Amino acid sequence: MSVNGSAGDGGRSPAELIAAARAGSVRAAGRLLTLVEGSRRAEVLELLAPAVIRVVGLTGPPGAGKSTTVAAVVTAYRAQGLRVAVLAVDPSSPYSGGALLGDRIRMAAHIDDPQVLIRSMATRGHLGGLSAAVPAAIRLLGALSYDLVVVESVGVGQSEIEIAAVADPTVVVLTPGAGDAVQAAKAGLLEVADLLVVNKADRPGADQTVRELRAESDVPILTTVASDGTGIPELVAAVDEHHRADSRDRRAARARSQILSLAHSRLRAHPELDDLAAAVAAGQCDPYTAAELLAPRPAELGTVDK
């Protein structure tokens, strides 16, 4: 199994790589993920028919035990016979744009399992804690007949709520004490949490953290000790129950959030943004006009404010 994929594809075309990946080649799947992270994304996506795939998101502050929780959840779903892919989205290097944690071997127990694919993806400056390539990667994995994608996000920063746009449910993992409940509320994590997990619940302060969370949120709260599997069956059952309650409106809302987030990232890279910002700073243009120049409204929306 490959954590980061392999470039050893022998010069095969995307169509050949798709065929190889569908035949069970994790190396080919890894190479395809590399393509959708780069400039050939559209070329790969054109070859894929839409496919339904479940996506479970885990986020939370550093040190909460997200990776350990992901490993335990993957073990539980593999016991059900599901093919599972893990997208571990890491902070980007400010110099190379690569994943700073990309060479970390997560979930050692699954390294030799050909039915588990683990991929580390860099955020590459994309806001919200997820890579801009994640929606494409999820579509690819669905087309390759994976049953479940687990997305583990970086868990840092106030913009770390984009995971809710791709996952159902979004699981926020916290730890006892250290003001995690308060900090999570400030970071906006509680607003997007479908399930809250107090991991490392064998530590002092776990009950207090649960009480604090209940005062801040009305979503289900579970306790786990992911390192030994305690509470994982209950977590998986809660994830499955939430998924069964999904609706068309919720799916549309997630899609809308994905579109807006990706559009925002494109605007941030717009070639005219710096010139417009300089003009506004110099008083030569107002920000409303600059925004209109950067992203003109469609003609049919032009009368909304009239």
N, C-alpha and C positions, 0 to 999 in steps of 0.2 A: 504494500500500500504506500501511497505517496502523500506526504503532508502538503507539499507545495506544487505538486504536479511536476512534469518533466518535459523538457524541450526535445527529448529524443523521439520525435515523431517521424523521422526519416523523410521529411519533406512532404508528408501526406496532406491532401487537401482537407478543408473542413468537413466535406461530405464523407471522406474516407475515415477521418477521425471520429465522426459521429457513429459510423457503422462499427468501428472498432470498440468505441465506448459502449455501445449497445450490446456488443458481444462479451462485455465484461472487462475490458481493458481500463483499469484505473489510470494508467499513464495517459491514454488518449483523452479520458475525461479531464485530467489535469491540464493537458495541452489546450483543450477547448476552453477551459476556464481562463487560461492565460490569454487566449484570443479575445474573449468577451471583456476582459479587463483593458484591452488595448484598442487599436484603431480598426480592428477587423470584427468588432462586435456585430455590426449590422449584417455583415456577410454570413456570420454563423446563425444569427437569429432568423434570417430569411429561409434557412433550411429546416426550421423547427416548426412543427405544428403546435398550437396551444395545448397545454396539458395541465391537469389539475394536480397540485401537490400541496401537502400540508406544510406549513411553516410555523415553527415555534421559536420565539425570540427570548433570549435571556440577557438581561442587562443589570447594572448595579455598580456600586463604587468598587474601586480596586481593592483587592484583598478579601472580598466577600465570599470567594470560593466559586465563582461562576464556572471556571473551567472544570473544576471537580464535579460540580453539579451537572454540567453538560455531559461529562463522561458517564455519570451514573444514569442519567436519563437515556443516553444512547444505549447503554447496557440493557435497560429495561425494554426499550423498543426492539432491540435486536433479539431479545428473548421471545418477542412476538413474531419474529420472522421478517421484520421490515428492513428494507434497504435504507440506510440513513446517510445523509451528507451533513457535514458540519462546516459552516462558513464562520471562521473566527476573524472578526474584523479588528485589525490592530491600528494603533496610531501610526501616522506616516512620518517618515524621516523628513525633516525640513530641507535636507540636502538632496537625497536621492529619490524621495517620494515612495520608497519601498516600505514594507512593513517592518517596524523596528523589532517586533517579536516574531517575525515570520519564520525564524529558524528554530523556534521553540517547539519541541515535540509535546503536543498536548495529548492526553488520553492514551498513554502508552499501552493500555490493555487492548486497544483496537487497532494497533499498528498492522497486525498480520491478518486482519479480517477484510477480505476482498469486498464485503458488502457494506463497508464503512469508508467513506471518503472524507478526508479532513483537509480543508483548504484555508490557508491564512491569506487574508486580503487586506491591502492597505487602504486607509480612508482617502489618501491622496488629496487632502485639503477639503474634502466634501463635508459640508456641515451636517450635524445631526448624528454623528457617530458611526455612520455606515458608509461603505464604499458606494460610489455612484454606479458601480458595476453589479451590485448585489441583485437588483431586480432581474437583470439579464442572466446572472448566474442561477438564480432560482428557476427561471423559465427553462434554461438549459438542463438543469438537473431533473426537472419534471419530465422533459422530453427523453431523458436517458433512463426513465423508469425508476428513479428513486422515489420512495414512498414518503419520506419526511426530510425536511431541511431544518436543522437547528442553527439559528443565527446567534452567535455570541458577540455582543458589541463591546466597544472599548470601555464604556462605563465611566467616562470623565466628561465634565463640562456641562453647562446648562442647556446646550443644544442636543444633549444625549436623549432625545425622545423620538427620533425618526424611526426607531425600530418598530414602533406601533404601526407604521405605514405598510410594513411587509409581513408582519407576524400575527398569528392568531392562535393562542393568546400571546401577550407580552408578559413575561415573568420577570419581576424585579427581585433580585437576590440581595439581601442585606445581612448584617451580622449583629449580634447582641452588643449593646453599649456603643460607645464612641459617637453617640449622637447621630447614628445612621438614619433613624427615622426622620429627625428634623432636617438633616442635610438632604435626604432624598426628597422631602417636601419642597425644600428651597430649589433643588435642581429640576423640579418638575417631573421627576420620575413617578411620583405617586399619581399624577394626573393621567398617565398612560398605562399604569399597571392594571392588568386584568387579574393577575394573581401576585400575591406578595409572599416571599419565602424568607423566613429567618433561618439562615444556615448557621452551622456551628452552634446549634441550639443546646449543646451540652455545656456551653460556657455560661458563667454567671451573667445575669442580666437579660437572659433570653425572654423570660416572662414579662419583664418590664418593657422590652422592645416591642413585644406583641401588643401590650396595652397601649403604648404610644401610637403604634400603627393603627389600631382600631379607633383611636380618637381622631386620626387624620384621614382614614379611608374606610370605605364600606365594601371593598373587594375581599374575596377569601384570603385568609392568612394561614400559611402552613409553616411548620417547623421541620427542619431537616438536619441531619449530620451527614452530608453528602459523602464524606470520606469513608464511612462504613455502611452507607446505604439506608440509614435510618430515615424514614419519611419519604423516600423516593417513590414507592408504590402509590402512596397517597397523592404525591405531586403529579405523577403521570395520570392518575385517575382524574384529577382536577383539570389537567390540561385537556384530556379527551372530552370531558363533560363540557368544557367551555367551547371546544371546537364544534361539538354537536349543536350548540346553541347559536352558531354563526348565522348571519342573515345576509340577504342581498344588499340591504342598505349599508351594513357594516363593511361589506366587501367593497362597495362603491366608495365609501368614505376613505378606506385605506388606499384605494387606487388614486383618488383625488390627492391625497397627501403625497404619494409617490411622485405624481406628475408635478406638483408644486415644488417639491424639494429638488427634483432634477432640473426644473426650469430655473430655480434660484441659483443652482450651481453654474448653469450655463451663463446666466446674466453676470455672475461674478467674474467669469472669464471673458466677457465681451470685450472686443478690441477697442471699443470707444469709451469704456467705463472710466479709464484714467483721465482722458481728455475732458470728459464731461465733469468729472469731479474737480479737476483743476479750474474749469470755467465757473463752477458754482463757488468754489473757494475764493476766486478772484472777483466775485460779484458780477460776472458777465452773464450769468444764467441762473435762474432759480431752480431748486431741486425738482419742482413739479414738471417743469418743461424738460429738464434733463431725463427724468424718469420716462416721460412720454417719448423722448427721442430714443431712449435705450430699449423700451418695450412698448411700441405703439399699440394702442387698443384697436381691436378689430372694428371695422366700420359699423357693424351692427350693434356694437356696444357703446358707440359714441354718444347715444342719446340717453344713457342711463341716468346721468346727473341732471338732465333737463326737466 
